[in-house]
Amino acid sequence: MAQRITIRLAGKEYILNADSQEEERRIRLAAESVNSRLSSYMGSFPGHKDTELMPFVALNECIARLSAEEGKKALEDEAAKLLADTLSYLDSKK
């Protein structure tokens, strides 16, 4: 059953539904990450509104996600190659 949680983004509260404790944890961690990045930008670009900086927060979060996906793909490819090499080695010992 969904649980209603309240998070704060850029100083504004939002009520969301979380379907599990794990999803709630992810939502809260994501909100912390967004707020941290926004705070960093606000320090680097004083005088700019948070609404002007949020697109850059979103862009950087997407870049991080895409980098993680590419890294995961590289690890999956390497694991598949190691498995094939291992199976080949074991077959040669029969």
Secondary structure, 3 states (H helix, E strand, C coil): CCEEEEEEECCEEEEEEECCHHHHHHHHHHHHHHHHHHHHHHHHCCCCCHHHHHHHHHHHHHHHHHHHHHHHHHHHHHHHHHHHHHHHHHHHCC
